[in-house]
Amino acid sequence: MLETLYEKNPPKPGFRVSRRDILTIIIGFASSVLLWNYIPEFAPIPALLIIHFFLFCNILRVWRYYEMSWGGIFVLNITCWTYLYGEINWLYILLCQTPITLLVAIVTITSKGYKGIGSKGNQNATNTNQN
């Protein structure tokens, strides 16, 4: 049944945004603001996750496997640097995570089934792992 729905209404290429996306973004940034008052070193986490959520899901339309891999590396990155320094070191975390983000973006944009912003809209190149 799910396959039939997908075939009848395949996702349109390009940028997309929904009310749920906007609500998620608002909640994420509100979380960052609230955390800033209580645990300032954790405050950037929701904002970074929301920025990447928007980039990966709405602009680039990254395959779910790459999204989840990025998230796992992000958690590992924060954990390792915090363990090594005894506190969250955002400079090192971002220096390590930014190349991962760029790699995910480049691999996604150059893939045959790319459907994000600026894509040619190849409806024949489908991938069931994609959002």
C-alpha positions in Angstrom: 0.0 0.0 0.0 2.8 2.5 0.9 4.5 1.7 -2.4 1.3 2.5 -4.3 0.9 5.8 -2.5 4.5 6.7 -3.4 4.0 5.8 -7.0 0.7 7.8 -7.2 2.2 10.9 -5.6 6.0 10.9 -5.8 7.8 13.6 -3.9 8.3 16.7 -5.9 11.9 17.9 -6.4 13.3 21.1 -4.9 12.8 23.0 -1.7 9.9 22.1 0.6 8.6 23.2 4.0 5.5 22.3 6.0 3.8 23.6 9.1 5.2 20.7 11.0 8.7 21.8 9.9 8.1 25.3 11.0 6.8 24.1 14.4 9.9 21.9 14.8 12.2 24.8 14.0 10.4 27.1 16.5 10.5 24.4 19.3 14.2 23.7 18.6 15.3 27.3 18.8 13.1 27.9 21.9 14.9 24.9 23.5 18.2 26.6 22.8 17.1 29.8 24.3 15.8 28.0 27.4 18.9 25.9 27.8 21.0 29.1 27.6 19.6 30.2 30.9 20.1 26.8 32.7 22.9 24.9 30.9 24.7 27.3 28.5 27.2 24.8 27.3 24.4 22.6 25.9 22.4 25.5 24.4 23.9 25.2 20.9 22.9 21.5 20.5 19.2 22.0 19.6 20.0 24.9 17.3 22.7 22.9 15.5 20.3 19.9 15.1 17.5 22.2 13.8 19.8 23.9 11.3 20.9 20.5 10.0 17.3 19.2 10.1 16.2 22.0 7.8 19.3 21.7 5.6 19.1 17.9 5.2 15.3 17.5 5.1 14.0 20.6 3.3 16.8 22.0 1.2 19.1 19.1 0.2 16.5 16.3 0.8 19.3 14.0 2.1 18.8 10.2 2.1 17.8 9.0 5.6 20.8 6.8 5.9 23.1 9.8 5.5 21.0 11.8 8.0 21.2 9.2 10.6 24.9 8.7 10.0 25.5 12.4 10.5 23.5 12.3 13.7 25.5 9.4 15.1 28.8 11.0 14.2 27.5 14.3 15.9 26.7 12.4 19.1 30.1 10.6 19.0 31.9 13.9 18.3 30.3 15.7 21.3 30.9 12.7 23.5 34.6 12.3 22.6 35.6 15.9 22.8 33.7 16.3 26.1 35.4 13.2 27.5 38.8 14.5 26.4 38.4 18.0 27.8 35.9 17.5 30.6 33.7 20.1 29.1 32.0 20.7 25.7 34.6 22.2 23.3 32.5 23.7 20.5 35.5 24.8 18.4 36.8 21.3 18.1 33.3 19.8 17.7 32.5 22.2 14.8 36.0 21.7 13.2 35.3 17.9 13.1 31.6 18.1 12.2 31.7 20.7 9.4 33.6 18.4 7.0 31.1 15.6 7.7 28.3 18.0 6.9 30.0 19.0 3.7 30.6 15.4 2.7 26.9 14.5 3.2 25.9 17.6 1.2 28.3 16.8 -1.7 27.5 13.1 -1.8 23.8 13.9 -1.8 24.0 16.7 -4.5 26.1 14.5 -6.8 23.9 11.4 -6.4 21.8 10.2 -9.3 18.5 10.4 -7.3 19.1 13.9 -5.9 15.7 15.7 -5.5 16.8 18.7 -3.4 17.0 22.4 -4.4 18.4 22.9 -7.8 17.8 19.3 -8.9 16.6 18.6 -12.4 13.6 16.7 -11.0 14.5 13.2 -12.2 11.4 11.4 -11.2 12.7 8.0 -12.5 15.6 7.9 -10.0 13.8 6.9 -6.9 15.3 5.7 -3.6 13.2 4.3 -0.8 15.6 5.7 1.8 14.9 9.2 0.8 12.5 11.4 2.7 
